[in-house]
C-alpha cells in the first residue's frame, strides 16, 4: 500500500527530513518511506522508487511531501501518525528559536560564518543581510534564482567574504563539516568542488591513504570557477 500526503506551504530543514524518513522506515510494517519537499527533482526520484501517487504529483516546491509504502492498512495508519508526530512535535524543533536574525546573532560571540537551509526564494534577502554583517556563508538551499546567485556572489566579493553555494552539499573548513561530510584528518590537500559528492569521495579516499585536507570548499552546482585569495 502506497500513500502520498501533501502538507501545503510547510517547510522543514532537509537534514531533518532525511532523519525523519529513516525513522519512518524503521517502523514496523513500513517497506519504504520518504519525507521531502515537493520539487520536480524529488518527485522524479519518488517516481523512480515507485513511491509517487497522483496526490504527490500535485505537490509544489513549497509543500512537504510524505510518501509511505506499507505491508498493510494498519501499518500505513500507524506510519501516517508517526510522520505527523515527527513533523509537528516539539522534539522536531531546534533547541533555540529566534524571532529575528539580529536576536540570533546576539547569542553568539563574534560569529563569522552562517549556514542557510531555507527555501530558495528567501535566500537573497537573508544572505544579503548576513554578507553585509561580514559573515561567510554556506548556502545549502537550492532553487535560488540565477540572478540572485550572481548578485550575492558579487556582493560577497565586494565584502571580502566567502560564499559557498547555493546547492553546496559539502564544505569542510578547518575540520568542521558543513552540510553532508565525514570526519577527515587534517592535512595539506585543499579541495574545491561543486555540490558535495565529489568532495566527500575525494576527501575520504585521501584519508584512507593516510593524507588529510586543509579545507574542502563547495561552490555550488552552477559555479564552475572560483578565485581563491590568500
Secondary structure, DSSP 8 states (H G I E B T S, - for coil): -EEEEEETT----HHHHHHHHHHHHTSTTEEEEEEEE--HHHHHHHHHTT---HHHHT--TTSEEEEEEESSHHHHHHHHHHHHHHHHSGGGS-S---SSHHHHHTTSSS--EEEE-S-GGGHHHHHHHHHHTT-EEEE------HHHHHHHHHHHHHTT--EE-SS--EEEETTEEEES-----EEEEEEEESSSHHHHHHHHHHHHTT--EEEEEE--TT--------
